[in-house]
């Protein structure tokens, strides 16, 4: 019945796959597999910005995956939030599976600028985060979204900036809203975003959480978490292909309470 209704809806309100343009489906099986058909992996941008936590991504930002993310973010294809949320939930599980269970997962989305949210008519990262939290709860993992980060100063459009320019543009741009630190104290904080390129945004988000009142920091300035929880990982739907390729020759690490422990490389 579900497939019949989808086919009927496609005749009345024509849709096409956001990834490849195939008619009568918002996301075809092939493009869906490109988005979440493989296990999420650790990603490391190069150069890696100081303070960037461990990040897992579901798929490289290219081809169909790029098209799907842009369709959701820029063209308001809100139905794509569910498959994107499933991909993000898988990235969250990949990162938090190494960490001992300490309360629920608290998904903290990276905030969009108010002007961008107004222009798009929605906040894409928050919408995907809510979908991911729903998927995690369905699988028996307590999770909720805490949109406690906000921009505290104006930043410029980052599309034309390199890694150094993005770090400078975002330095000190985020903060935890008043009272947010109390909410962050009751679970494992996972920073979430739709895309990782240079890592500057997630590094700034981690700094903001670490410097929130009540959020202790280590000697290096890395976030070491709140009582009962820790900023130990970040998760994204997609990352630049080069961030995936860099994993081939580097040992994996696990960041727990601000300490990195090297892991032997996986055998192929």
N, C-alpha and C positions, 0 to 999 in steps of 0.2 A: 504493500500500500504506500509506503514511504517513497519508493522509487517511482511509482505511478504518479503520485502527487508532485514530485519533483519534475517529472517529465511534463506534466500538465502545466505547471507553473512556468516552465521554460517556454511553452508555446504562447501563453497569455502575456507573460512579462519576459521577453527574451533576455537571457543572460549568457555569458561566456566565461570560460575558465580564466581566472585572473593571471594564471601562469603562462598559458599557451594559446588562449583564445578559442579552445574547443567549445562548440555551442552547447547550450542547455545544461550547463553545470557551472557552479561558481568556482569549484576547484576539482579538477579531474583527478583520477587515481594516480596518474603518472606524476603530476605536479605535487600532489599530496605526499607521495613517497619521497620526492626530492626534498620536501620540507621536513618530514619527520620519519622517514623510512630507515635512517641509520641512527646508531646510538650517539648521543651527544658526546662531544670531546672537549678537552681542555684547550683553551685558546690563549695565545700570548702575542700581543702586538709587539712590534719591534720598531723603535725603542719602546721598552716598557716604562710607563710613567711611574714615578715613585708613589707608593701607597695603593697601587692597584691590587685588589684582592684576587683570589683565584676565580677564574671565569670559565664557565662551560657554555658552549653554543651548540645548537641543534644542527645547523647547516651552514655552508658557505654562502656568502652574499653574492649570488650570481644567478644569471638566467632566470628560471621560473621562481626561485625563492625571492630574488630581488623584485620581480614583477608583483608577486603576491604582497610583499610588505608595502610596496609603494601604493598598490591598489587600496589596501586597508588604510594607510596613513593619509594619502593625499587625495584619493578619489572617494573616500567614504564608503568603501565596500565593507560594511560593518559585519556582515555574515562571516567574513574571514577571521573574525576575532576568535572563533572557537577552534579551528585548526591551528591557528597561531598560538593560542593558549595551550593546546596540547603539546606543541613543540617546546614552548617555554617551560611547561611543567616537567617535561622530560629532562631539560637542562637543569632545573632546580633539583630534581631527584639525583642526577648524576653528581652534582656538587655536594649535596647534603648527606649523601649516603655514607661518606667517609667520616662524618662527624657524629659523635655520640648524641643521642636524643636528649635535648634539654628544652622542653616545652614545645609549643607549636611553631610552625614556620611562619615568619612575618615577612611577607613580600613587600619591599619598599620600592615603588617605581620611581625612576628618574623623572623629574617633572619637566614638562614642556613649557616654553615661554607662553605667557598669557596671550600674546598676540598670535602665536602659532595655533594655539588651541581655538581661539576665536575664529581664525581664518579657516581652519579645518572643520569646525563645528563639533569636534570631539577631541578627547585626549587619548591617542592611540595606545600609548604604553600602559596607561591605567586600565584601559579596556581589556587589553591582552592579559595584564596581571590578574584581573578579576576572573577571566576565563581560566587561567592557569590555576588559581586558588581553587576554583570549582572542580577542576580535574583532579587536583591533589586530594581534595576531600572525598571525592568519589572513590578514590583508591585507598581510602582509610588513613590518609595523612592529614592531621589537623593543620590548616593553613588559612591565613586571611591576609588581606591587602591593607597596608598602612601607608597612605599617601601623606607622610609627614614631612617630606622634603619640599622646599620651595626656593625659588630664585630670590635672592636678596639684592641683586643689582642687575642692570641691563647687560646683556651679552650680544655680540654681533652674530650674524649668520655664519655658521662654521663651514659651509660647503666648500669655500675656496681656501681654507686654512690647512696647513700642514700640522704635524704632530706638535711642534714647538708652539706654533700660533694658537692651537686649540688649548694647550695647557695654560698659556698666558690669558687667553680669553675667558677661561672658566675659573681661574684661580680665585678662590674666595667668593664664588658666585652663588653657592648653595648654602642653605642652613636648615636646621630642623625647626619646624614651627613650635611655638610655645606650648609646652605640655607634651610634646611628642616624645621626649626622652622617657617619660613614665610609661608610655605604651611600648617602647622598644625594649623595656626591661623584662618583658614576659615571654620571651621566646628566642628563636634563632633568626637573626636578621639576614635576609637574602636580598641584596640589591638587584633589581631587575630592569632591563631595557630591551628594546626591540633589536638593536643593532650595536655591535662593537666595531669601531674602526681603529682609532689610535688608543683608546682606553682612557682618554682624558676625562670624559664625563663620569665614568664609574669611579675613577680615582678621586675626583672632586666630591662625588657623593659619599664615598667612604670617609673622606676627611671631614665632611660636614657631620656625619653621624658620630664620628669619633670625638669631635669637639663640642658636641651638644652637652649641655649641663648634665652631669651624672654619667657621661660616657668616658671612662678612663682610656688613656692612651699609653702605649709603650714608649720606650726611650727614643725609638725611631719615628714616632708620630703615627705609627700604624694603629688602626682601630683594634682594640682588644676587647670591646664589647661592654655589655651592661651586666649587672647582677642577674644570673640565670640565663644569659644568652651571650652571643658573640657575633660580630660582623666577621664572618669567616669565608663567605663565598659570594659570588655574583653570578647571575644567569642571564643569558640573552637568547633570542630566537636565532639570530644569525650573526656572523662575523666575517670580516674580510678574508678571502681565501688564503692570503699570506699568513694570517694568524694561525690557521690550521696547519699549514706546511711547516711552520717553525717547530711544531711538536715532534717532528720526525727525529731530530737530533738532540733534543733536550730532555733531561730527566723530568719526570712528573714530580710535583711538590704538593704538599697538603698544608694549608694555612689554617691553624687552629689557635685561636686566642693570640694572634699576632706572631706566631712562631712558624717558620717554614721547615718542613722535614722533607728531604729529598727521597724520592722513590726510584727504584731501579727501572730502567726503560722496559717497556713491554717487548716480549719476543714476538717476532713475526713469523 
